[in-house]
Amino acid sequence: MGLFERVFHGSDEMIAKAQQELDSVIADLGESAAMSMPDTGYSLACINAYLGIKVETLGDVRRALDGVKGMMLREPRTHSIFQSGVGTAIAAEIIEACKYARTSAPYEGTKYHGHFSDSEVRTLGVPLVTGEIPGFVVMIGSAPSDEEAVETVKGYQSKGIFVFLLGGIIDQLERAGVTMNYGVRIVPVGPEIWGVGHIISLVVRAAMIFGAVEPGDCDSFHKYTFERINAFVNAYKPVADIVVACGAGAIKLGFPVITNDTDDMWAIPKSLIINENTKDWIDTSLEARGIKLKITNIDIPVAFSNAFEGEIIRRGDMQVEIDGSRVDCFELVRTADAAAVEDHKIEMIGPDLDDIPVGSRISASYTVEVAGRNMQTDFESVIERKIHQFLNCIEGVMHTGQRDMIRVRISKADYEAGFRLRHLGEVLYAKIKSEFEAVVDKCQVRIVVDADMNKELREKANVIFNARDARLKSLTDESVPVFYSCIMCQSFSPSHVCVVTPERLGLCGAVSWLDAKATYELDPNGPCRVVTKERCLDEVTGRFEDVDEAVFQLSHGALEHVTLYSLLTDPMTSCGCFECICGVEPASGGVVITTREHAGMTPAGMTFSEMASFTGGGVQTPGYMGHGKHYIASHKFLRAEGGIGRIVWMPKALKDQVRTKLDATAKDLYGVDDFTDMIADETVCTDDLEALMTFLAEKGHPVLEMTNIAELM
């Protein structure tokens, strides 16, 4: 059987399975039964993307399946097999959707992940644009052995590649005891090939969320996935026709397929690669997709990769814990004279793990001293914040917190592999020298494991932290000479531009004004550039002629005007990886804010995903705006519309996060105490506007004295 016939036959199999499952669920529930996937604003994303159909009922799914059948041209042309491949992926989504029509969590209690929420898609934004996740691999079938399955998956993980698994390889990794979940970026999607529908759903939603690609615009979807999503497929033999059909869809999206199956298989340069030596697949795959990695060699006995950032070390699995909430601990970066720094010196004061009882909670500190001709003291806190990421990338190490409230757990498995406290110093040295090479010429690390010494050292460290806080508090938009742009997200959202100021951090929450300044100093031609602020046109809305010029240039003409402090007048655009989104709530005349972690309904009548669909992908939508969590407490937040007094609803978890600073800002602006308690949350109401208004009246909320925001639009 030729390749074309195999694709057509595989497509027929998938469509027949989809028809069978759809007929069954409609027979049980009826065509009018509601149909949606959980925690997404994009309904059945593949159907929405390729057919332009917004699915609301099972009847809509039947209509979509008829459309898929129409894609099966069965002509002896490459266009025809690619059409069939895309149609196969849509049919796969329908098969999986039928499970969700019966229950919202069909994979609950199993080892399989199934559907990806919009929140999970959005969490990929920052690591993708920064290169922490350089690409994706979809692994299908069973590897030649359990050992090789582990070796290959761990190899991808060590290079930061996000791994999706389908079929037998999941069982192989389970037998080997490999941790699989979204957090460690090894995801067991499902046992059957139609689980690929979940993966393609994630891909097309990334295009809609970050790239603002419109449903039904197939050419733009394929252009986006080819140019901006570095994915590829590894398919182990035997490769069934239904898998071959899915492979045709992958190739259409720009994702090369690598296989060791030679039966009725024909190589296509750069698209379908036959390599019988499966142990070479990692290099073959990366080369096929054009992924080039920058590897920092670190002298430690365990793996180091961004994929380990989500790893959890349970108490029973830990060798030792550093806990700043119970004992004296801290982490600190300091600038020193070059003569006082011995490059690559790792000094240990006190016992290492060999002399510490298993399960101990210890007092420990690590101080990094750096020297460099271009180093500035303002960069110390920037480097310090990266310690969290650096240490979390160590396999078997979990780090939370910062400054003197850190917690670090080192696993028993790491200890048995030879990992010791001094290796923390090796990681800090290697990563700081690598990532901050433009400003750090020399670096040394001192690790202290001594309670008495750390008590004294912690007091001195807190003097430094307090001085930094005072410095940061003095930084306002008026006090600095320039702002900075950030276009890191343009690799996924081509027209989006962040303007970062001291009082408005990047909407992803990861880039402060000092971060942007440091990024510019490290690479003047990089993602952060100087934006002058010399020609202010409106202080209230935050409109600057030079800011407009900058965003026009950096957005390639997509944006003409941006205000920094307004929700209603030319608000800043959003890429899609924003921490929060705020939107107008007309009944109260205020705004609601929700987060990507909160999946519930808001008084605006929309969930986070539904609100986000208005403003992602560089789209400018008055009344809706993505932003960072810490921007909420800024004196500049919604200044043009009256400030933070407009906030009428937030999830309780978010209120708890921002309470202290938000209350302080409200006291400054309105003379109001405990303002956060005046803001409703899900314990008060979700979409019950009467309950919202009653609550605001009882609390005497400031918004009730303001002009209704709807009148300002």
Buried (B, 14 or more C-beta within 10 A) or exposed (E): EEBBBBBBBBBBBBBEBBBEBBEEBBEEBEBEBEBBBEBBBBBBBBBBBBBBBEBBBBBBBBBBBEBBBEBBBBEEEBEBBBBBBBBBBBBBBBBBBBBBBEEEEBBEEEBBBBBBBBBBBBBBBBBBBBBBBBBBBBBBBBBBEBEBBBBBBBBBBBBBBBBBBBBBBBBBBEEBEBEBBBBBBBBBBBBBBBBBBBBBBBBBBBBBBBBBBEBEBBEBBBBBBEEBBBBBBBBBBEBBBBBBBBBBBBBBBBBBBBBBBEEEBEEBEEBBBBBEEBEEBBEBBBEBBEBEEEEEEBEBEBBBBBBBBBBEBEEEBBBBBBBBEEBBBBBBBBBBEEEEBEBBBBBBEBEBBEEBEEEEBBBBBBBBBBBBEEBBEBBBBBBBBBBBBBBBBBBBBBBBBBBBEBBBBBBBBBBEBEBBBBBBBBBBBBBBBBBBEBBBBBBBBBBBBBBEBBEEBBEEBBEBBEEBEEEBEEBEBEEBEBBBBBBBBBBBBBBBBBBBBBBBBBBBBBBBBBBBBBBBBBEEEBBBBBBBBEEEBBEEBBBBBBBBBBBBEBBEEBBEBBBBBBBBBBBBBBBBBBBBBBBBBBBBBBBBBBBBEBBEBBBBBBBBBBBBBBBBBBBBBBBBBBBBBBBBBBBBBBBBBBBBBBBBBBBBEBBEBBBEBBBEBBEEBBEBEEBBEBBBBBEBBBEBBEBBBBBBEEBEBBBBEBEBBBEBE
